[in-house]
Structure formats: C-alpha cells, structure tokens
Amino acid sequence: MYNNKVLVNIYIVSLSKNFEVFVPVNEKVGNIVKLLGVLIDSISELNNVIMNIDSGACYNNNDIVRNTDIRNDTKLLLL
C-alpha cells in the first residue's frame, strides 16, 4: 500500500517500550532517530544506534532506509 514507507516495530531501551511507526524509506537512519527524538523527549540523539533484532545488523546514521534490510514488520532496537 505504501511504497514510500515501511511499518516497523521499534523497542526503545531507555523507555522499555515498543512502538509501531511508519518510517520513510528515503530518509537516512540518523534522521529517523531525530524524528523519534522529537516525539519522545527522553531520547538523546547524540549516541543512539538502531539495530535489527532479527539480523543483528547495526545501521550507520548515513544509511538510507531503502538501502538496508529494514522492511515491513522489521523489529528494531534503539540503543
């Protein structure tokens, strides 16, 4: 349905909570962290890393979501 977004499940360690969010596929991973930081005040965007729970892949802030293995229903961990 959405070719420009993927629905992912993000577990935020600092909050011990899961969130399901639509992530734009043309954005950099670092921009996604910033967007999450705007929504959730307790996230410090300085040293956060997004990791794929299933594959164990850690993403560089400059990676574009489309060029990663992030797809619909991917489970991510925000450290």
QUITA-V665846 format. One record per helix or strand of 3 or more residues. SS is the DSSP state (h for helix, s for strand). FROM is the first residue (numbers start at 1). TO is the last residue. If there is no record, write none. Layout:
BEGIN
SS&FROM&TO  SS&FROM&TO
END
This chain:
BEGIN
s&5&12  s&17&24  h&29&39  s&50&52  h&65&67  s&75&78
END
